[in-house]
Amino acid sequence: DEVTLQLEARLAANPQDLEGWRMLGRTYLVGGNATKAVTAYERAIEISGGGDPELQLDLAEALVLTNDPAGQGRAAKIIDDALAADPSNGKALWYSGVIALRADDKETAKARWTKLLEQNPPDEIRQIVVEQLAGLGVEAPASASSASMAAAAAPDEAAPAAVGRTIRVALSVDPK
């Protein structure tokens, strides 16, 4: 709550602070207020001119989490556009599966979440996706890191335990 109040005060003093609006949207979302997150993300998109695909996906995430039927079509359009631009976008794959499942389109949900697993997400995310797929009757493939670690281990040795966290960075360069 204190962080939210600080961000709100910062934005009252500087309403054109794009990064502040993005952070406020994320703060609202983490705090469970998806409706306010939508408003903050819309403000950030307005300031940015709408050209930031990650910000658009943040808005789609908030729209999905509002469970407001009016926003679901808008979220689906944003997510479909994101997948058209980058078919392996993890966030878009996840929320595309969520939207599909809500629409009782289990085949699309299975396809999206299976593709997400093929990207070998962090264990916390993998576990959630595996559980969702299991609920749909799909056995998840083994993770690439588990398979490679098992292959590297000698037959009489246990595979070493993973240490620390993995950070994945996606970088795109404007051709200009």
C-alpha positions as a Markdown table, in Angstrom:
| # | Residue | x | y | z |
|---|---|---|---|---|
| 1 | Asp | 0.0 | 0.0 | 0.0 |
| 2 | Glu | 2.9 | 2.4 | 0.8 |
| 3 | Val | 4.5 | 1.7 | -2.6 |
| 4 | Thr | 1.2 | 2.3 | -4.3 |
| 5 | Leu | 0.7 | 5.6 | -2.5 |
| 6 | Gln | 4.2 | 6.7 | -3.4 |
| 7 | Leu | 3.7 | 5.9 | -7.0 |
| 8 | Glu | 0.3 | 7.7 | -7.1 |
| 9 | Ala | 1.9 | 10.8 | -5.5 |
| 10 | Arg | 4.8 | 10.6 | -8.0 |
| 11 | Leu | 2.4 | 10.5 | -10.9 |
| 12 | Ala | 0.2 | 13.3 | -9.5 |
| 13 | Ala | 3.4 | 15.4 | -9.6 |
| 14 | Asn | 4.5 | 14.1 | -13.0 |
| 15 | Pro | 1.5 | 12.7 | -15.0 |
| 16 | Gln | 3.6 | 12.1 | -18.1 |
| 17 | Asp | 5.9 | 9.6 | -16.4 |
| 18 | Leu | 5.6 | 6.6 | -18.6 |
| 19 | Glu | 7.7 | 4.3 | -16.4 |
| 20 | Gly | 5.7 | 5.4 | -13.4 |
| 21 | Trp | 2.4 | 4.4 | -15.0 |
| 22 | Arg | 3.9 | 1.1 | -16.0 |
| 23 | Met | 5.1 | 0.4 | -12.4 |
| 24 | Leu | 1.7 | 1.6 | -11.0 |
| 25 | Gly | -0.1 | -0.9 | -13.3 |
| 26 | Arg | 2.2 | -3.7 | -12.2 |
| 27 | Thr | 1.7 | -2.7 | -8.5 |
| 28 | Tyr | -2.0 | -2.7 | -8.9 |
| 29 | Leu | -2.0 | -6.1 | -10.6 |
| 30 | Val | 0.2 | -7.7 | -8.0 |
| 31 | Gly | -2.0 | -6.2 | -5.3 |
| 32 | Gly | -5.1 | -7.8 | -6.9 |
| 33 | Asn | -6.7 | -4.7 | -8.4 |
| 34 | Ala | -6.8 | -5.6 | -12.1 |
| 35 | Thr | -9.3 | -2.9 | -12.8 |
| 36 | Lys | -7.0 | -0.1 | -11.6 |
| 37 | Ala | -4.2 | -1.8 | -13.4 |
| 38 | Val | -6.1 | -1.5 | -16.7 |
| 39 | Thr | -6.5 | 2.2 | -16.1 |
| 40 | Ala | -2.8 | 2.7 | -15.3 |
| 41 | Tyr | -1.7 | 0.6 | -18.4 |
| 42 | Glu | -4.1 | 2.5 | -20.6 |
| 43 | Arg | -2.5 | 5.8 | -19.4 |
| 44 | Ala | 1.0 | 4.4 | -20.1 |
| 45 | Ile | 0.0 | 3.3 | -23.6 |
| 46 | Glu | -1.5 | 6.8 | -24.2 |
| 47 | Ile | 1.8 | 8.4 | -23.2 |
| 48 | Ser | 3.9 | 6.0 | -25.2 |
| 49 | Gly | 1.9 | 6.4 | -28.3 |
| 50 | Gly | 0.9 | 2.7 | -28.3 |
| 51 | Gly | 4.0 | 1.3 | -29.9 |
| 52 | Asp | 5.2 | -0.8 | -27.0 |
| 53 | Pro | 4.1 | -4.4 | -27.5 |
| 54 | Glu | 5.1 | -5.5 | -23.9 |
| 55 | Leu | 3.0 | -2.7 | -22.5 |
| 56 | Gln | 0.1 | -3.8 | -24.7 |
| 57 | Leu | 0.6 | -7.4 | -23.3 |
| 58 | Asp | 0.6 | -6.0 | -19.7 |
| 59 | Leu | -2.8 | -4.3 | -20.5 |
| 60 | Ala | -4.1 | -7.6 | -22.0 |
| 61 | Glu | -3.0 | -9.5 | -18.8 |
| 62 | Ala | -4.9 | -6.9 | -16.6 |
| 63 | Leu | -7.9 | -7.2 | -18.9 |
| 64 | Val | -7.9 | -11.0 | -18.6 |
| 65 | Leu | -7.6 | -10.8 | -14.9 |
| 66 | Thr | -10.6 | -8.4 | -14.5 |
| 67 | Asn | -12.8 | -11.2 | -15.7 |
| 68 | Asp | -15.0 | -8.5 | -17.2 |
| 69 | Pro | -16.5 | -9.9 | -20.3 |
| 70 | Ala | -16.3 | -6.5 | -22.1 |
| 71 | Gly | -12.5 | -6.6 | -21.9 |
| 72 | Gln | -11.9 | -10.2 | -22.9 |
| 73 | Gly | -12.3 | -9.6 | -26.6 |
| 74 | Arg | -9.9 | -6.7 | -26.4 |
| 75 | Ala | -7.4 | -8.8 | -24.5 |
| 76 | Ala | -7.7 | -11.6 | -27.0 |
| 77 | Lys | -7.0 | -9.2 | -29.9 |
| 78 | Ile | -3.9 | -7.8 | -28.2 |
| 79 | Ile | -2.7 | -11.4 | -27.4 |
| 80 | Asp | -3.4 | -12.6 | -31.0 |
| 81 | Asp | -1.4 | -9.6 | -32.3 |
| 82 | Ala | 1.5 | -10.4 | -30.0 |
| 83 | Leu | 1.5 | -14.1 | -31.1 |
| 84 | Ala | 1.4 | -13.0 | -34.8 |
| 85 | Ala | 4.5 | -10.9 | -34.1 |
| 86 | Asp | 6.2 | -13.4 | -31.9 |
| 87 | Pro | 4.7 | -16.9 | -31.8 |
| 88 | Ser | 6.9 | -17.9 | -28.9 |
| 89 | Asn | 6.0 | -15.0 | -26.6 |
| 90 | Gly | 5.5 | -16.8 | -23.2 |
| 91 | Lys | 3.1 | -14.3 | -21.7 |
| 92 | Ala | 0.9 | -14.3 | -24.9 |
| 93 | Leu | 1.0 | -18.1 | -25.0 |
| 94 | Trp | -0.1 | -18.4 | -21.4 |
| 95 | Tyr | -3.0 | -15.9 | -21.6 |
| 96 | Ser | -4.1 | -17.2 | -25.0 |
| 97 | Gly | -4.5 | -20.5 | -23.3 |
| 98 | Val | -6.4 | -19.0 | -20.4 |
| 99 | Ile | -8.8 | -17.2 | -22.8 |
| 100 | Ala | -9.2 | -20.4 | -24.9 |
| 101 | Leu | -10.0 | -22.4 | -21.8 |
| 102 | Arg | -12.6 | -19.9 | -20.7 |
| 103 | Ala | -14.2 | -20.2 | -24.1 |
| 104 | Asp | -14.1 | -24.0 | -23.7 |
| 105 | Asp | -11.6 | -24.3 | -26.5 |
| 106 | Lys | -9.5 | -27.0 | -24.8 |
| 107 | Glu | -7.5 | -27.8 | -28.0 |
| 108 | Thr | -6.2 | -24.3 | -28.3 |
| 109 | Ala | -5.4 | -24.1 | -24.6 |
| 110 | Lys | -3.5 | -27.4 | -24.9 |
| 111 | Ala | -1.6 | -26.2 | -28.0 |
| 112 | Arg | -0.6 | -22.9 | -26.4 |
| 113 | Trp | 0.5 | -24.3 | -23.1 |
| 114 | Thr | 2.4 | -27.2 | -24.7 |
| 115 | Lys | 4.3 | -24.7 | -26.8 |
| 116 | Leu | 5.0 | -22.7 | -23.7 |
| 117 | Leu | 6.5 | -25.8 | -22.0 |
| 118 | Glu | 8.7 | -26.4 | -25.0 |
| 119 | Gln | 10.4 | -23.1 | -24.2 |
| 120 | Asn | 11.6 | -24.6 | -20.9 |
| 121 | Pro | 10.2 | -22.0 | -18.6 |
| 122 | Pro | 11.4 | -21.6 | -15.0 |
| 123 | Asp | 10.3 | -24.4 | -12.7 |
| 124 | Glu | 7.7 | -22.2 | -10.9 |
| 125 | Ile | 6.0 | -21.5 | -14.2 |
| 126 | Arg | 6.5 | -25.0 | -15.6 |
| 127 | Gln | 4.7 | -26.5 | -12.5 |
| 128 | Ile | 1.6 | -24.3 | -13.1 |
| 129 | Val | 1.5 | -25.1 | -16.8 |
| 130 | Val | 1.9 | -28.8 | -16.1 |
| 131 | Glu | -0.9 | -28.7 | -13.6 |
| 132 | Gln | -3.2 | -26.9 | -16.1 |
| 133 | Leu | -2.4 | -29.4 | -18.9 |
| 134 | Ala | -2.9 | -32.3 | -16.5 |
| 135 | Gly | -6.4 | -30.9 | -15.8 |
| 136 | Leu | -7.0 | -31.2 | -19.6 |
| 137 | Gly | -5.7 | -34.7 | -19.7 |
| 138 | Val | -2.3 | -33.9 | -21.3 |
| 139 | Glu | 0.9 | -35.4 | -20.0 |
| 140 | Ala | 3.6 | -32.7 | -20.1 |
| 141 | Pro | 6.9 | -33.4 | -21.9 |
| 142 | Ala | 10.0 | -33.6 | -19.8 |
| 143 | Ser | 11.8 | -30.3 | -19.4 |
| 144 | Ala | 14.9 | -29.7 | -21.6 |
| 145 | Ser | 17.0 | -28.9 | -18.6 |
| 146 | Ser | 16.0 | -32.1 | -16.8 |
| 147 | Ala | 16.6 | -34.2 | -19.8 |
| 148 | Ser | 20.0 | -32.6 | -20.5 |
| 149 | Met | 21.1 | -32.9 | -16.9 |
| 150 | Ala | 20.0 | -36.6 | -16.8 |
| 151 | Ala | 21.9 | -37.3 | -20.0 |
| 152 | Ala | 25.0 | -35.6 | -18.7 |
| 153 | Ala | 25.0 | -37.6 | -15.5 |
| 154 | Ala | 26.8 | -40.9 | -15.4 |
| 155 | Pro | 24.5 | -43.9 | -15.0 |
| 156 | Asp | 25.5 | -44.4 | -11.4 |
| 157 | Glu | 25.5 | -40.8 | -10.4 |
| 158 | Ala | 22.5 | -38.6 | -9.6 |
| 159 | Ala | 22.0 | -35.5 | -11.7 |
| 160 | Pro | 23.2 | -32.4 | -9.8 |
| 161 | Ala | 20.5 | -30.2 | -8.4 |
| 162 | Ala | 19.9 | -26.9 | -10.1 |
| 163 | Val | 21.2 | -23.9 | -8.1 |
| 164 | Gly | 19.8 | -20.4 | -8.1 |
| 165 | Arg | 17.4 | -18.8 | -10.6 |
| 166 | Thr | 17.4 | -18.4 | -14.3 |
| 167 | Ile | 16.9 | -15.0 | -15.9 |
| 168 | Arg | 15.9 | -15.0 | -19.5 |
| 169 | Val | 16.3 | -11.8 | -21.5 |
| 170 | Ala | 14.7 | -11.1 | -24.8 |
| 171 | Leu | 16.4 | -8.4 | -26.9 |
| 172 | Ser | 15.2 | -6.9 | -30.1 |
| 173 | Val | 17.0 | -4.2 | -32.0 |
| 174 | Asp | 15.2 | -1.6 | -34.1 |
| 175 | Pro | 16.7 | -1.8 | -37.6 |
| 176 | Lys | 16.8 | 2.0 | -37.7 |
